[in-house]
């Protein structure tokens, strides 16, 4: 276990979570710069600042930061989304936003921390994680609240499943772990920072995580665009992949 790295990641996530909750509370009585902008800037400054203090020679890829040039792709890369679900955070009352930090070595997230501050939830790969029992009844598919992909709707029709709209990738991954959903499907555009930490946590909890065509998820790539994602409970993963394969075949 990378104890120093995990401790630094937890510290960065916890301090950022506390600061975001305080900012959200203040915004209810103060006017000024849009809350979304404030949240993104504050979270980036805190997460990246804490990691840089702890590991000054490491490279950090953050949604709110500068791009990492292809020529500088390191063997070891921090991939962070300081505030995933900015819309939900700035709504003032939604809880499905997250702070996410992962360490990638080679092309694989080796550990991750995902916090849902408004829910008081923090999951990380340094703690024993176990999936709660599934929701039972029809399969439940976690999807983007603002842009559910057509393939998820087609999958739901094929399986007689229900859609569970949620905000951040972290929130949707936690939903599969805590039994609110059986799987999470996304297509149509994401980046490495959206899913690196959730994928690490999902795998630590025993879930399967891959592209929707079943191919591996690869991080630390020259282009950080990673357009689709499937996270599923093992009991349903094979059946879901089979249906997705049929849906993705050329007509």
Legacy VTK file of the C-alpha trace (Angstrom):
# vtk DataFile Version 3.0
C-alpha trace
ASCII
DATASET POLYDATA
POINTS 251 float
0.000 0.000 0.000
1.251 3.498 -0.842
0.689 4.892 2.649
2.161 8.359 2.127
0.271 8.893 -1.096
-3.026 7.678 0.310
-2.637 9.858 3.402
-1.949 12.912 1.230
-4.930 12.133 -1.004
-7.259 11.744 1.968
-5.987 15.004 3.448
-6.515 16.842 0.153
-10.043 15.453 -0.258
-11.110 16.113 3.348
-9.831 19.686 3.489
-11.446 20.442 0.139
-14.748 18.853 1.156
-14.894 20.960 4.325
-14.052 24.155 2.440
-16.689 23.494 -0.224
-19.382 22.856 2.366
-18.455 26.110 4.127
-18.488 28.010 0.836
-21.906 26.623 -0.023
-23.260 27.657 3.368
-21.873 31.189 3.038
-23.310 31.559 -0.436
-26.811 31.242 0.990
-26.414 34.620 2.694
-23.791 36.381 0.571
-23.883 37.603 -2.998
-20.952 37.767 -5.330
-19.139 35.651 -7.874
-21.203 32.666 -9.138
-21.007 29.745 -6.732
-19.998 27.317 -9.485
-16.949 29.407 -10.387
-15.974 29.870 -6.757
-16.315 26.159 -6.048
-14.250 25.060 -9.032
-11.457 27.531 -8.259
-11.354 26.800 -4.532
-11.407 23.039 -4.955
-8.650 23.081 -7.577
-6.440 25.307 -5.460
-6.831 23.124 -2.373
-6.516 19.681 -3.952
-3.645 20.525 -6.261
-1.913 22.625 -3.605
-1.976 19.817 -1.037
-0.682 17.253 -3.533
2.068 19.558 -4.776
3.182 20.258 -1.222
3.406 16.535 -0.521
4.889 15.435 -3.855
6.483 18.442 -5.568
7.995 16.398 -8.392
4.818 14.578 -9.410
2.680 15.566 -12.391
-0.981 16.423 -11.718
-3.806 16.303 -14.261
-6.794 18.306 -12.993
-9.994 19.290 -14.746
-9.412 22.904 -13.773
-5.647 22.897 -14.415
-3.317 23.200 -17.358
-3.175 20.312 -19.856
-0.410 17.772 -19.386
1.595 17.690 -22.612
1.826 14.322 -24.339
5.630 14.530 -24.253
5.532 14.891 -20.463
3.301 11.875 -19.749
4.916 10.339 -16.664
4.935 6.816 -15.319
3.121 8.204 -12.277
0.290 10.737 -12.623
-2.217 12.223 -10.186
-5.611 12.497 -11.895
-8.061 14.668 -9.978
-11.490 16.177 -10.337
-11.564 18.708 -7.489
-15.304 19.313 -7.876
-17.211 16.798 -9.970
-20.835 17.818 -10.375
-20.486 21.595 -10.354
-24.137 22.043 -11.353
-25.286 19.990 -8.415
-22.929 21.790 -6.016
-24.134 25.210 -7.137
-27.809 24.244 -6.888
-27.592 24.731 -3.124
-29.557 21.648 -2.125
-28.377 18.650 -4.152
-25.987 16.144 -2.593
-24.742 14.284 -5.711
-21.421 16.122 -6.197
-17.975 14.833 -5.351
-14.293 15.461 -4.707
-12.124 12.858 -6.471
-8.389 12.064 -6.368
-6.603 9.123 -8.011
-3.017 8.068 -8.576
-2.354 6.439 -11.944
0.737 4.361 -12.594
1.311 3.305 -16.166
-2.231 3.413 -17.531
-4.107 2.155 -14.450
-5.533 3.912 -11.362
-3.706 2.223 -8.477
-5.728 3.947 -5.786
-8.448 6.522 -5.418
-10.443 8.589 -2.952
-14.033 9.671 -3.648
-15.978 11.888 -1.240
-19.586 13.042 -1.394
-19.259 15.880 1.138
-22.951 16.769 1.336
-23.718 13.113 2.210
-20.843 12.696 4.655
-19.493 9.841 2.533
-15.831 9.112 1.815
-14.660 5.913 0.109
-11.085 5.014 -0.702
-9.075 2.040 -1.818
-7.117 1.941 1.432
-10.231 0.899 3.347
-12.033 -2.432 3.048
-14.929 -1.821 0.672
-17.882 -4.099 0.123
-20.972 -3.705 -2.006
-24.283 -3.577 -0.215
-27.051 -5.923 -1.453
-28.574 -4.840 -4.745
-31.877 -2.982 -4.879
-33.842 -6.021 -6.033
-36.685 -5.957 -8.550
-35.957 -4.526 -12.016
-32.351 -3.626 -12.698
-31.534 -0.010 -11.893
-29.084 1.886 -14.102
-27.391 5.027 -12.808
-27.099 7.640 -15.565
-26.225 11.274 -16.007
-28.908 13.572 -14.631
-28.436 16.171 -17.390
-27.463 14.036 -20.387
-28.484 10.386 -20.087
-26.976 8.556 -23.073
-29.206 6.989 -25.688
-27.443 3.654 -25.243
-28.431 3.590 -21.559
-32.064 4.167 -22.484
-31.835 1.377 -25.085
-30.198 -0.881 -22.519
-32.973 -0.146 -20.035
-35.604 -1.026 -22.648
-33.834 -4.288 -23.508
-33.464 -5.353 -19.869
-36.713 -3.961 -18.493
-34.578 -1.757 -16.247
-35.157 1.596 -14.589
-32.941 4.680 -14.920
-31.570 6.434 -11.825
-30.498 9.981 -12.783
-27.631 11.387 -10.685
-24.998 14.093 -10.899
-21.294 13.338 -10.518
-19.523 10.170 -11.632
-18.535 9.663 -8.008
-22.174 9.781 -6.903
-23.231 7.280 -9.552
-20.402 4.927 -8.613
-21.311 5.161 -4.928
-24.905 4.335 -5.902
-23.752 1.022 -7.362
-21.642 0.284 -4.279
-24.336 1.171 -1.747
-27.096 -0.782 -3.502
-29.078 2.126 -4.949
-28.243 0.917 -8.471
-26.962 -2.246 -10.151
-24.806 -0.554 -12.751
-23.729 2.773 -14.180
-23.508 3.475 -17.912
-22.185 6.579 -19.626
-21.473 7.413 -23.258
-20.986 10.605 -25.200
-18.032 12.229 -23.507
-15.942 12.169 -20.353
-12.308 12.740 -19.462
-9.794 10.835 -17.375
-10.418 13.033 -14.330
-14.129 12.200 -14.366
-13.647 8.490 -13.784
-10.117 7.665 -12.533
-10.894 7.800 -8.801
-14.408 6.297 -9.107
-13.017 3.391 -11.155
-10.310 2.708 -8.566
-12.896 2.709 -5.771
-15.365 0.610 -7.780
-12.765 -2.066 -8.462
-11.708 -2.107 -4.814
-15.352 -2.806 -3.922
-15.445 -5.773 -6.318
-17.256 -4.093 -9.209
-16.316 -4.482 -12.858
-15.242 -1.342 -14.737
-14.517 -1.067 -18.460
-15.493 0.756 -21.647
-19.048 0.081 -22.808
-17.727 -2.156 -25.600
-15.930 -4.252 -22.971
-12.445 -2.961 -23.773
-10.088 -1.829 -20.981
-10.091 1.674 -19.547
-6.679 3.254 -20.150
-5.520 6.396 -18.354
-2.446 8.610 -18.651
-2.941 8.840 -22.396
-1.789 11.668 -24.735
-5.452 12.678 -25.134
-7.320 12.578 -21.788
-10.696 12.144 -23.534
-12.272 8.885 -22.350
-15.755 8.938 -23.810
-17.636 6.086 -22.170
-17.777 3.949 -19.063
-19.488 0.887 -17.617
-19.387 0.081 -13.910
-21.425 -2.967 -12.922
-21.985 -5.499 -10.197
-20.369 -8.844 -11.139
-23.727 -10.653 -11.051
-25.085 -8.555 -13.916
-21.929 -7.498 -15.761
-21.790 -10.324 -18.328
-25.459 -9.979 -19.292
-25.157 -6.199 -19.547
-22.046 -6.444 -21.735
-23.808 -8.893 -24.052
-26.771 -6.559 -24.536
-24.498 -3.555 -25.017
-22.519 -5.492 -27.645
-25.705 -6.131 -29.597
-26.728 -2.501 -29.312
-23.333 -1.251 -30.482
-23.116 -3.534 -33.537
-23.447 -1.680 -36.866
-26.968 -1.798 -38.232
LINES 1 252
251 0 1 2 3 4 5 6 7 8 9 10 11 12 13 14 15 16 17 18 19 20 21 22 23 24 25 26 27 28 29 30 31 32 33 34 35 36 37 38 39 40 41 42 43 44 45 46 47 48 49 50 51 52 53 54 55 56 57 58 59 60 61 62 63 64 65 66 67 68 69 70 71 72 73 74 75 76 77 78 79 80 81 82 83 84 85 86 87 88 89 90 91 92 93 94 95 96 97 98 99 100 101 102 103 104 105 106 107 108 109 110 111 112 113 114 115 116 117 118 119 120 121 122 123 124 125 126 127 128 129 130 131 132 133 134 135 136 137 138 139 140 141 142 143 144 145 146 147 148 149 150 151 152 153 154 155 156 157 158 159 160 161 162 163 164 165 166 167 168 169 170 171 172 173 174 175 176 177 178 179 180 181 182 183 184 185 186 187 188 189 190 191 192 193 194 195 196 197 198 199 200 201 202 203 204 205 206 207 208 209 210 211 212 213 214 215 216 217 218 219 220 221 222 223 224 225 226 227 228 229 230 231 232 233 234 235 236 237 238 239 240 241 242 243 244 245 246 247 248 249 250
